[in-house]
Amino acid sequence: MDRIKRLSYEVLDEHKQKFGEDFAGNKKVLDQIAIIRSKGLKNEIAGYITKFIKKEIREEKTKQSQNPETLCLLLSLVSHHKQM
């Protein structure tokens, strides 16, 4: 695992609830919870965290949108099977 991912996961383990989908906001949160002297390193970590949070939200929305379809499909299969 590369340095950016490792550092990002370490920060997320303890402070995940403080981060969101906004890159600038995530940089401010990093300033509050960690001392990162390198501007480039801080930007990379904030960028990775932003990407990670957006991906999690997108996956959660996908799961939620697929569940009703799967349930409807199962119900229609069960009702079709009972009619036979």
FENSULCOR-V717484 format. One record per backbone hydrogen bond with DSSP energy under -0.5 kcal/mol. NH is the residue of the N-H (numbers start at 1). CO is the residue of the C=O. Records with the same first field share a line. If there is no record, write none. Layout:
BEGIN
NH = CO, CO
END
This chain:
BEGIN
6 = 2
7 = 3
8 = 4
9 = 5
10 = 6
11 = 7
12 = 8
13 = 9
14 = 10, 11
15 = 11
16 = 12
18 = 15
19 = 16
23 = 21
26 = 22
27 = 23
28 = 24
29 = 25
30 = 26
31 = 27
32 = 28
33 = 29
34 = 30
36 = 34
37 = 35
39 = 37
42 = 38
43 = 39
44 = 40
45 = 41
46 = 42
47 = 43
48 = 44
49 = 45
50 = 46
51 = 47
52 = 48
53 = 49
54 = 50
55 = 51
56 = 52
57 = 53
58 = 54
59 = 55
60 = 56
61 = 57
62 = 58
63 = 59
64 = 60
65 = 61
66 = 62
67 = 63
68 = 64
69 = 65
70 = 66
71 = 67
72 = 68
73 = 69
74 = 70
75 = 71
76 = 72
77 = 73
78 = 74
79 = 75
80 = 76
81 = 77
82 = 78
83 = 79
84 = 80
END
